[in-house]
Amino acid sequence: MANITPIKKETHQNIKIATKRDLSNVSNQHIAPITAPEYSQAATSYPIVLVKDQGTERYRSVVMLGLEAGENLYYKEDSWSAVYVPQSISMSPFSLGLDPEKEKTLTACVDLDSKFVGEDKDHELFDAEGNDTEFFKGVQDSLGRLYDNEVMNEKFIKELLDNDLLLELELNVNFAAGETKKLVGLYSVDEKKLQALSDEQVLDFHKRGLFIPIHAMLGSVGQVNRLAQLRNQSESPAKINAIRFTPVTAEAEKK
């Protein structure tokens, strides 16, 4: 269980971070957050979809790492089967969290229970005078960029919603043994509605760079074949014959 704690020099003066860190902390994670500025790079390896938080109308964008909860097909024996690693994953054991001493203020946090954190590790967060080390300054800069990207991602998803461009999808999986499986609650961009945008909307989207993440998301759906390939190369006995996204129709929703 993670122990995410805001970093304070008064209590974490002696905390250090290991130089060599792997991605074992997400070895059982089947999705990971991704931001719109990352879509183009992420689309080369992962399917990018939107999911809706349970009990709310809030959407968030994620990359699919597996086909069921607890399955990460990209992580195996301390290696990662993709060139690009999402920022949300690569920052571990660091993350952004609310500062308990400053209302509505985000601050750098660390997972104190991570195996990469301890007084016997390599990189100090604070020097002998209690000042931030260059290592910690670099971490803070990276977390700042991640925050900026998350803000941009929220605005991008709002644009999709405001222009009614979301399409609900289901992922249909046919297994070699004859079974079938359907993953639901996934969303992407509706290509037909995208093509129906007015000339004024197209020009506006183009000027604001919205087509870059849109086309990256649309192009990424083909990466479900990579998920199938990785599953078939794994030790799982449930091999896949076919896999594809299909739109959820209004008629299907009524059933």
Legacy VTK file of the C-alpha trace (Angstrom):
# vtk DataFile Version 3.0
C-alpha trace
ASCII
DATASET POLYDATA
POINTS 255 float
0.000 0.000 0.000
1.395 3.380 -1.011
2.222 5.931 1.672
2.013 9.189 -0.272
3.303 12.053 1.864
3.985 15.756 1.130
7.730 16.357 1.225
8.845 18.652 4.067
12.472 19.371 4.920
11.663 19.343 8.632
10.688 15.654 8.522
12.404 14.341 5.376
15.890 15.804 5.741
17.465 12.350 5.617
15.293 10.798 2.900
17.125 9.674 -0.221
16.029 8.238 -3.581
17.594 5.328 -5.437
19.394 6.088 -8.693
18.153 2.927 -10.384
14.370 2.684 -10.359
12.187 0.279 -12.320
8.450 0.264 -13.037
7.540 -2.674 -10.837
5.154 -0.437 -8.889
2.751 -0.563 -11.859
3.273 -4.228 -12.749
-0.370 -4.930 -11.835
-1.851 -1.744 -13.280
-4.019 -2.198 -16.402
-4.474 1.519 -17.192
-2.387 4.629 -16.570
-3.223 8.347 -16.776
-2.008 10.154 -19.885
-2.226 13.824 -20.864
-3.035 15.372 -24.241
0.517 16.724 -24.805
1.723 13.102 -24.527
-0.779 11.560 -26.928
1.437 11.647 -30.017
4.247 9.744 -28.325
1.960 7.407 -26.399
-0.012 6.515 -29.538
3.016 4.683 -30.915
2.609 1.974 -28.268
-0.714 2.141 -26.423
-4.434 2.495 -27.095
-5.556 5.877 -25.722
-9.142 6.133 -24.510
-11.270 8.198 -22.179
-12.982 6.644 -19.179
-15.589 8.140 -16.892
-15.086 8.185 -13.133
-17.758 6.156 -11.379
-20.491 8.276 -9.853
-19.412 11.444 -11.670
-19.507 12.950 -15.134
-15.757 13.547 -15.108
-13.766 11.998 -17.925
-10.065 11.253 -17.829
-7.713 9.974 -20.491
-5.725 6.791 -19.992
-3.529 4.368 -21.883
-4.545 0.717 -21.786
-1.793 -1.511 -20.401
-3.826 -4.709 -20.129
-7.168 -6.307 -20.898
-8.306 -6.919 -17.339
-7.746 -5.523 -13.872
-4.353 -6.467 -12.465
-2.803 -7.144 -15.874
0.058 -5.057 -17.247
1.227 -6.569 -20.529
4.010 -3.999 -20.987
5.917 -4.890 -17.833
7.922 -8.109 -17.706
11.033 -9.043 -15.762
12.043 -5.460 -14.979
11.651 -4.382 -18.629
9.053 -2.218 -20.368
7.793 -3.192 -23.832
7.446 0.357 -25.161
9.830 3.218 -25.870
7.619 5.880 -24.290
6.622 5.713 -20.629
3.714 7.961 -19.512
4.741 10.815 -17.227
2.397 9.638 -14.501
4.348 6.379 -14.317
7.879 7.604 -14.901
7.709 10.084 -11.988
7.397 7.308 -9.382
7.962 7.420 -6.393
7.058 11.115 -6.724
3.663 12.625 -7.381
1.647 15.799 -6.893
-0.655 16.135 -3.900
-2.396 18.738 -1.783
-0.298 20.596 0.756
-1.997 20.149 4.164
-0.515 23.460 5.335
-1.681 25.526 2.349
-5.298 25.323 1.204
-5.814 24.316 -2.437
-2.050 24.242 -3.069
-0.285 21.351 -4.767
3.110 20.199 -3.585
5.667 17.483 -4.293
4.888 14.184 -2.575
6.785 10.924 -2.213
5.751 7.353 -1.487
7.613 6.638 1.744
6.850 2.905 1.412
8.475 2.668 -2.015
11.481 0.369 -2.225
13.295 3.239 -3.952
13.039 5.488 -0.894
15.160 5.291 2.236
18.025 6.788 4.178
20.446 4.305 2.574
19.712 5.346 -1.040
21.619 7.660 -3.391
20.024 11.053 -4.079
19.377 13.486 -1.250
16.362 15.802 -1.381
17.925 18.396 0.921
21.510 19.395 1.601
23.095 19.903 5.019
21.680 23.453 5.202
18.172 22.252 4.438
18.127 23.627 0.890
16.660 21.719 -2.049
19.295 19.699 -3.894
19.692 19.915 -7.661
18.140 16.457 -7.840
15.032 17.570 -5.968
14.801 20.773 -8.029
14.737 18.602 -11.143
11.943 16.494 -9.660
9.935 19.620 -8.860
10.398 20.941 -12.391
9.161 17.630 -13.820
6.139 17.623 -11.505
5.421 21.192 -12.582
5.386 20.142 -16.241
3.124 17.228 -15.362
0.708 19.620 -13.650
0.704 21.951 -16.660
-0.006 18.990 -18.935
-2.860 17.831 -16.700
-4.424 21.303 -16.900
-4.115 21.212 -20.690
-5.669 17.753 -20.705
-8.701 18.939 -18.725
-9.203 21.748 -21.245
-8.846 19.341 -24.178
-11.476 16.951 -22.809
-13.796 19.917 -22.186
-13.431 20.884 -25.846
-14.473 17.391 -26.898
-17.492 17.511 -24.593
-18.514 21.049 -25.548
-18.458 20.087 -29.237
-20.240 16.759 -28.673
-17.326 14.809 -30.162
-17.211 11.819 -27.810
-18.183 8.335 -28.965
-18.712 5.437 -26.576
-16.865 2.272 -27.553
-16.703 -1.338 -26.481
-13.693 -3.576 -26.958
-14.608 -7.025 -28.224
-12.095 -9.819 -27.617
-12.357 -13.282 -29.155
-10.195 -15.921 -27.486
-8.648 -18.947 -29.172
-10.588 -21.302 -26.894
-13.870 -19.900 -28.173
-14.798 -17.510 -25.358
-15.587 -13.864 -25.950
-15.145 -10.828 -23.723
-16.433 -7.292 -23.935
-14.840 -4.268 -22.256
-17.207 -1.307 -21.880
-17.123 2.257 -20.586
-14.509 3.412 -23.093
-14.719 6.610 -25.134
-12.902 8.123 -28.093
-13.502 10.788 -30.732
-16.491 10.398 -33.051
-14.964 10.592 -36.533
-18.293 11.295 -38.243
-18.990 14.265 -35.993
-15.411 15.414 -36.424
-15.862 15.433 -40.205
-19.115 17.365 -39.798
-17.473 20.317 -38.048
-18.076 23.637 -39.755
-15.279 25.370 -41.639
-15.078 27.910 -38.815
-14.704 25.145 -36.214
-12.067 23.352 -38.286
-10.033 26.537 -38.593
-10.405 27.226 -34.873
-9.339 23.663 -33.943
-6.388 23.882 -36.322
-5.161 27.205 -34.943
-5.349 25.924 -31.366
-3.602 22.649 -32.151
-6.544 20.469 -31.125
-6.258 18.186 -34.127
-2.861 16.911 -32.963
-4.146 15.036 -29.867
-7.422 14.176 -31.651
-5.706 12.365 -34.516
-3.213 10.761 -32.126
-6.088 9.328 -30.092
-7.887 8.085 -33.208
-4.720 6.505 -34.570
-3.931 4.813 -31.274
-6.943 2.468 -31.397
-4.945 0.148 -33.641
-2.612 -0.507 -30.722
-5.176 -2.953 -29.338
-3.471 -5.373 -31.714
-0.291 -4.789 -29.725
-2.172 -5.699 -26.561
-3.289 -8.929 -28.223
0.270 -9.636 -29.393
1.704 -9.061 -25.914
-1.000 -11.240 -24.351
-0.266 -14.059 -26.823
3.451 -13.788 -26.055
2.814 -13.947 -22.313
2.362 -16.978 -20.104
-1.397 -16.450 -19.996
-3.305 -19.461 -21.390
-6.057 -17.149 -22.683
-4.701 -16.489 -26.174
-6.487 -14.035 -28.460
-7.734 -14.682 -31.996
-9.296 -11.291 -32.701
-9.722 -7.946 -30.992
-11.409 -4.708 -32.088
-13.208 -1.584 -30.948
-16.825 -1.089 -32.020
-19.144 1.874 -31.380
-21.888 1.480 -28.809
-25.110 2.211 -30.688
-28.207 3.795 -29.218
-30.076 0.529 -29.771
-27.461 -1.427 -27.826
-27.671 1.013 -24.910
-31.433 0.388 -24.582
-31.017 -3.405 -24.250
LINES 1 256
255 0 1 2 3 4 5 6 7 8 9 10 11 12 13 14 15 16 17 18 19 20 21 22 23 24 25 26 27 28 29 30 31 32 33 34 35 36 37 38 39 40 41 42 43 44 45 46 47 48 49 50 51 52 53 54 55 56 57 58 59 60 61 62 63 64 65 66 67 68 69 70 71 72 73 74 75 76 77 78 79 80 81 82 83 84 85 86 87 88 89 90 91 92 93 94 95 96 97 98 99 100 101 102 103 104 105 106 107 108 109 110 111 112 113 114 115 116 117 118 119 120 121 122 123 124 125 126 127 128 129 130 131 132 133 134 135 136 137 138 139 140 141 142 143 144 145 146 147 148 149 150 151 152 153 154 155 156 157 158 159 160 161 162 163 164 165 166 167 168 169 170 171 172 173 174 175 176 177 178 179 180 181 182 183 184 185 186 187 188 189 190 191 192 193 194 195 196 197 198 199 200 201 202 203 204 205 206 207 208 209 210 211 212 213 214 215 216 217 218 219 220 221 222 223 224 225 226 227 228 229 230 231 232 233 234 235 236 237 238 239 240 241 242 243 244 245 246 247 248 249 250 251 252 253 254
